[in-house]
Amino acid sequence: MKLLIFLLLMPLLCIGQNTIDQAKTLFEVKKYDEAKKILAVVKSDNKQYAPAQYYLGRIAFIEKDLDAAEDYLEEAIDADDNVADYHYWLGSILGSAAGEANPIRQGMLAKRIKDEFEKTVALKKDYLDAHWGLIEFYTQAPGIMGGSFEKAFEEAKVIGQYNEADGHRAKGMVYNKQEKFDDAEKEYLLALKKNPQYTAPIINFYLNRKQYDKAFTLLESSLKADPENYTLTYTMGRTSAITGQHLDRGLECLNKYLTRQPKTNEPSHAGAQMRIGQIMEKKGNKAEAKKRYEIALKQDPNLKEASEGLSRVTK
């Protein structure tokens, strides 16, 4: 209801706003086509040109047009080189492009990715997403391209200066990449101790290590302490769907999750429906699995796992 009222009042709110404010308002409510129409007419001699190119680049990135996104962000930086957001998002776009590129192009992109994240934190030291980006770079790039676990730990320490729990999580990530699994587990558990909301990193660690008993034991103890924590509730269902264990418990949790509208940054109902489909598929109930996958895809057509599940149960 609040969103509907906002959308109805938006034309009135936009009166008196400059072009970028209007576009930002539209961007934030995901009205990307309307935002693009406003931004496309901003000329290069206008002081709003740099932010216009920035938002056009963000939209192109969302629409998975990485080449256009890169061009727009480069235009924004050419017009104004002193905005941390511009460098961060160009680094992120280049990182996504590298993930889809062949090894030769990955090598060409590596230094640019690192440079953009370094420029971001030079402009804004507490830009934590850029520090995370540097950790990703240092732990994934080979040494010849600038990869370094030592530098990754330095970034983790910086993150820890601003957020202690995140610092432990970052160290856990680096240790995990080094295959120092005991050290990684200790750091993830320290992160959880500092912030009880940080269950996902340690659960994902246990799942990747196939330590399913540890995952379920931790989830059950966490839910016992906080039974109305819906993120934990969803995570229990997800863990059940992935492992094929404790299926009835997982189904119970996912059905409970569906009784409440998710908050911002919480898993969607579409995701919960997909996980129920996976559980039903593992139970051998293909008809119910098919139904749940179809519901999930109707709510979110971009759910790849739901699409793959539907293909399996309709063969």
BAVO-373589 format. One line per 2 residues: number of its first residue (from 0); their letters; for each residue x, y, z negated of C-alpha. Coordinates in pm, 1 decimal. Layout:
<recs>
NUM) A) X,Y,Z  ...
</recs>
This chain:
<recs>
0) MK) 0.0,0.0,0.0  283.3,243.5,-88.4
2) LL) 453.4,173.7,245.2  125.5,232.0,432.5
4) IF) 71.4,566.9,260.6  431.8,663.7,335.8
6) LL) 394.4,579.4,704.2  71.3,778.5,724.8
8) LM) 233.1,1080.6,562.7  562.6,1050.6,749.2
10) PL) 472.8,1293.0,1032.8  397.9,1557.3,768.6
12) LC) 717.9,1479.6,581.8  921.3,1521.3,898.9
14) IG) 800.2,1878.2,950.7  1091.2,2104.8,866.9
16) QN) 1344.6,1824.8,873.7  1636.9,1843.8,1111.8
18) TI) 1690.0,1575.4,1374.4  1917.1,1358.5,1160.3
20) DQ) 1684.6,1371.7,859.2  1393.9,1263.6,1079.7
22) AK) 1597.7,983.2,1233.6  1717.5,866.6,892.2
24) TL) 1360.0,858.0,765.4  1259.2,643.0,1063.4
26) FE) 1570.2,424.7,1031.4  1499.1,348.4,666.8
28) VK) 1149.7,219.1,749.6  1288.1,18.0,1045.3
30) KY) 1117.9,225.7,1315.9  1425.3,196.7,1532.1
32) DE) 1275.3,276.5,1873.0  1133.9,604.7,1745.3
34) AK) 1463.2,691.8,1577.7  1654.2,624.5,1901.3
36) KI) 1428.9,859.8,2097.6  1506.3,1142.7,1857.1
38) LA) 1879.9,1072.2,1844.1  1932.8,1021.4,2217.6
40) VV) 1873.9,1390.1,2298.4  2143.5,1521.5,2060.8
42) KS) 2420.8,1670.6,2273.3  2794.5,1647.1,2211.8
44) DN) 2823.4,2020.4,2138.2  2575.4,1989.9,1851.2
46) KQ) 2703.8,1956.7,1492.6  2452.8,1671.9,1448.2
48) YA) 2618.7,1472.5,1726.9  2844.9,1265.0,1499.4
50) PA) 2567.6,1145.9,1263.6  2340.7,1087.5,1565.3
52) QY) 2600.2,852.2,1716.8  2644.0,687.5,1376.1
54) YL) 2274.9,600.5,1346.1  2256.7,490.4,1709.8
56) GR) 2548.7,261.1,1635.3  2380.7,121.4,1323.2
58) IA) 2067.3,49.1,1524.7  2264.4,-116.0,1806.1
60) FI) 2437.8,-332.7,1543.8  2103.4,-439.9,1399.3
62) EK) 1986.1,-519.6,1751.7  2304.1,-726.2,1802.2
64) DL) 2438.6,-509.8,2085.2  2793.7,-503.7,1953.9
66) DA) 2951.4,-332.6,2254.4  2708.7,-41.4,2234.4
68) AE) 2744.2,-26.0,1856.2  3122.8,-2.4,1888.4
70) DY) 3095.3,275.7,2148.2  2855.4,479.6,1935.1
72) LE) 3070.2,453.8,1621.4  3382.2,550.0,1814.0
74) EA) 3194.9,855.4,1943.3  3094.0,944.3,1587.1
76) ID) 3455.3,917.3,1468.8  3586.4,1119.2,1763.8
78) AD) 3344.0,1394.5,1664.4  3417.0,1372.9,1290.7
80) DN) 3703.8,1159.4,1161.7  3646.9,1233.5,794.4
82) VA) 3333.3,1032.8,711.3  3395.1,705.4,527.1
84) DY) 3069.6,547.6,645.8  3170.4,584.2,1010.7
86) HY) 3497.1,397.6,961.0  3336.9,128.7,745.1
88) WL) 3067.3,48.5,997.5  3309.4,49.1,1289.8
90) GS) 3523.1,-200.4,1094.8  3216.3,-414.7,1025.9
92) IL) 3110.5,-406.7,1391.4  3460.9,-503.2,1505.1
94) GS) 3461.4,-783.7,1247.9  3136.9,-921.6,1389.9
96) AA) 3279.4,-895.4,1741.3  3590.4,-1085.5,1630.1
98) GE) 3369.6,-1363.3,1493.7  3231.1,-1418.4,1842.8
100) AN) 3558.3,-1363.9,2033.5  3824.4,-1597.5,2167.9
102) PI) 4157.4,-1619.0,1980.0  4330.4,-1368.2,2207.6
104) RQ) 4065.2,-1100.6,2154.8  4053.8,-1178.9,1781.5
106) GM) 4423.7,-1094.4,1766.6  4360.6,-766.9,1948.3
108) LA) 4080.4,-672.8,1709.6  4254.7,-771.7,1386.1
110) KR) 4464.2,-456.6,1337.1  4172.5,-230.4,1429.1
112) IK) 3947.7,-396.8,1169.7  4212.3,-357.8,899.9
114) DE) 4279.9,4.0,999.8  3913.0,102.9,981.2
116) FE) 3862.6,-45.1,635.0  4185.2,117.2,514.9
118) KT) 4069.1,454.0,650.3  3739.2,403.6,467.9
120) VA) 3899.4,357.0,126.1  4148.5,637.8,195.6
122) LK) 3850.1,870.1,235.9  3651.7,718.5,-49.2
124) KD) 3844.0,507.7,-301.1  3534.0,355.9,-459.8
126) YL) 3386.2,231.5,-129.8  3362.6,-125.3,-261.6
128) DA) 3216.0,-275.9,56.0  3532.0,-171.8,239.5
130) HW) 3750.5,-331.1,-29.4  3547.4,-649.7,19.9
132) GL) 3603.0,-614.2,393.3  3978.4,-597.8,334.9
134) IE) 3961.0,-911.7,121.2  3780.7,-1088.9,404.7
136) FY) 4048.8,-971.4,646.3  4347.7,-1060.3,429.3
138) TQ) 4215.4,-1409.2,347.3  4108.3,-1498.0,701.6
140) AP) 4375.9,-1344.0,924.3  4697.2,-1543.6,977.1
142) GI) 5011.9,-1389.9,833.4  5137.6,-1284.6,1174.4
144) MG) 4825.7,-1066.1,1211.6  4849.3,-913.6,864.6
146) GS) 4680.5,-1176.4,649.7  4806.4,-1185.4,290.5
148) FE) 4669.0,-1347.5,-24.0  4884.7,-1110.6,-230.7
150) KA) 4716.8,-807.4,-71.9  4377.2,-972.6,-112.0
152) FE) 4440.5,-999.3,-488.1  4536.5,-631.5,-496.0
154) EA) 4197.6,-547.1,-344.0  4025.4,-772.8,-598.0
156) KV) 4196.2,-581.9,-877.3  4071.6,-252.5,-733.0
158) IG) 3716.5,-388.1,-721.3  3753.3,-500.8,-1083.4
160) QY) 3836.8,-144.4,-1187.4  3487.7,-37.8,-1079.2
162) NE) 3294.0,-356.3,-1156.3  3446.6,-621.8,-1381.2
164) AD) 3211.8,-899.5,-1271.8  3276.9,-824.1,-905.4
166) GH) 3650.3,-827.7,-974.1  3626.5,-1183.8,-1105.9
168) RA) 3406.3,-1282.6,-812.8  3659.7,-1138.1,-569.6
170) KG) 3944.9,-1326.9,-735.7  3737.7,-1644.1,-720.3
172) MV) 3691.3,-1591.7,-348.8  4066.2,-1550.9,-293.1
174) YN) 4153.9,-1856.3,-501.9  3891.7,-2053.7,-312.3
176) KQ) 4050.2,-1954.4,19.7  4385.2,-2070.5,-120.3
178) EK) 4219.9,-2401.4,-218.8  4309.1,-2334.7,-581.6
180) FD) 3970.2,-2465.3,-682.2  4016.7,-2485.3,-1060.2
182) DA) 4124.1,-2120.3,-1071.1  3836.7,-2024.1,-840.7
184) EK) 3582.9,-2195.5,-1066.5  3718.2,-2013.5,-1373.6
186) EY) 3685.2,-1675.6,-1200.9  3331.4,-1745.2,-1077.0
188) LL) 3228.8,-1850.5,-1428.4  3384.9,-1534.0,-1572.5
190) AL) 3184.9,-1330.9,-1320.5  2868.8,-1508.6,-1434.3
192) KK) 2955.6,-1442.8,-1799.2  2996.0,-1071.3,-1726.4
194) NP) 2678.7,-1055.9,-1518.8  2410.0,-1326.8,-1558.3
196) QY) 2275.1,-1232.4,-1213.7  2588.2,-1374.7,-1048.3
198) TA) 2469.3,-1732.6,-1023.6  2486.5,-1759.7,-644.4
200) PI) 2869.0,-1747.7,-607.1  2933.8,-2032.9,-851.0
202) IN) 2639.9,-2236.7,-719.6  2763.0,-2196.8,-361.2
204) FY) 3110.3,-2295.4,-478.9  2971.8,-2614.5,-635.5
206) LN) 2768.4,-2693.5,-325.6  3069.1,-2651.6,-96.4
208) RK) 3269.6,-2876.1,-328.8  2979.1,-3125.6,-337.4
210) QY) 2972.1,-3094.1,-716.5  2594.2,-3118.6,-721.6
212) DK) 2560.3,-3226.9,-1085.4  2740.1,-2911.5,-1198.8
214) AF) 2514.5,-2698.4,-980.3  2191.6,-2844.2,-1117.5
216) TL) 2315.0,-2842.8,-1478.4  2403.5,-2473.6,-1454.4
218) LE) 2074.5,-2385.1,-1285.9  1865.3,-2569.5,-1543.1
220) SS) 2046.5,-2408.1,-1835.7  2014.5,-2064.9,-1673.8
222) LK) 1642.8,-2112.6,-1607.6  1589.0,-2233.9,-1963.0
224) AD) 1741.7,-1908.8,-2086.9  1551.4,-1694.8,-1835.0
226) PE) 1248.9,-1887.4,-1699.5  1098.5,-1585.0,-1519.7
228) NY) 1413.4,-1511.6,-1320.8  1282.9,-1555.9,-967.6
230) TL) 1625.2,-1540.3,-804.7  1727.0,-1842.1,-1012.9
232) TY) 1393.3,-2004.7,-932.6  1454.9,-1968.3,-560.0
234) TM) 1815.2,-2084.4,-597.6  1699.1,-2404.8,-764.7
236) GR) 1467.4,-2470.7,-469.6  1738.9,-2387.7,-217.5
238) TS) 1989.1,-2615.2,-392.4  1738.5,-2899.8,-390.0
240) AI) 1664.9,-2847.4,-19.9  2035.0,-2843.4,71.2
242) TG) 2143.4,-3141.1,-139.6  1835.2,-3361.0,-106.8
244) QH) 1835.8,-3409.8,-484.3  1571.3,-3327.9,-747.3
246) LD) 1322.0,-3266.9,-466.1  1013.0,-3241.6,-687.2
248) RG) 1184.8,-2988.9,-911.6  1291.7,-2789.2,-611.0
250) LE) 940.7,-2792.8,-468.4  799.0,-2678.6,-802.3
252) CL) 1035.8,-2383.4,-811.0  972.6,-2275.8,-451.7
254) NK) 595.3,-2287.3,-498.9  637.4,-2071.3,-807.3
256) YL) 852.9,-1829.9,-607.4  574.8,-1791.2,-350.6
258) TR) 333.8,-1664.0,-618.7  520.1,-1333.8,-641.2
260) QP) 615.0,-1071.2,-384.8  995.3,-1058.4,-355.1
262) KT) 1174.0,-740.0,-450.9  1428.4,-566.6,-229.8
264) NE) 1732.9,-787.8,-168.7  1556.4,-1098.7,-298.6
266) PS) 1501.7,-1398.7,-67.2  1196.0,-1368.2,154.2
268) HA) 883.2,-1580.1,145.2  981.6,-1696.2,492.9
270) GA) 1303.2,-1834.7,347.1  1110.9,-2010.2,70.3
272) QM) 871.3,-2164.9,323.8  1170.6,-2287.8,524.4
274) RI) 1324.5,-2448.6,215.2  993.9,-2620.7,138.9
276) GQ) 999.0,-2749.1,496.0  1346.7,-2891.5,438.7
278) IM) 1234.0,-3062.0,119.4  928.1,-3208.7,291.0
280) EK) 1146.6,-3328.2,576.2  1374.7,-3504.2,327.4
282) KG) 1066.4,-3657.3,163.7  964.8,-3799.0,502.7
284) NK) 654.2,-3580.9,533.4  710.9,-3449.5,886.2
286) AE) 360.7,-3304.8,923.6  397.6,-3082.6,616.3
288) AK) 754.8,-2996.4,711.0  635.0,-2888.1,1056.6
290) KR) 364.4,-2672.4,900.1  612.1,-2499.6,667.8
292) YE) 868.1,-2437.8,941.9  596.3,-2282.9,1159.0
294) IA) 486.2,-2054.9,873.0  847.7,-1951.3,814.2
296) LK) 903.0,-1868.1,1180.7  577.7,-1676.4,1200.5
298) QD) 696.2,-1461.2,909.9  1054.3,-1434.1,1038.4
300) PN) 1118.3,-1550.6,1397.6  1494.6,-1513.7,1345.9
302) LK) 1530.9,-1794.6,1090.6  1767.7,-2026.0,1276.6
304) EA) 1746.4,-2308.8,1022.0  1366.3,-2305.1,1043.7
306) SE) 1383.1,-2323.9,1422.1  1628.3,-2613.7,1403.5
308) GL) 1409.6,-2789.4,1146.3  1102.3,-2750.7,1362.4
310) SR) 1289.3,-2905.3,1655.9  1385.6,-3204.7,1440.8
312) VT) 1036.1,-3280.4,1313.8  864.2,-3238.6,1650.7
314) K) 1087.6,-3473.7,1848.3
</recs>
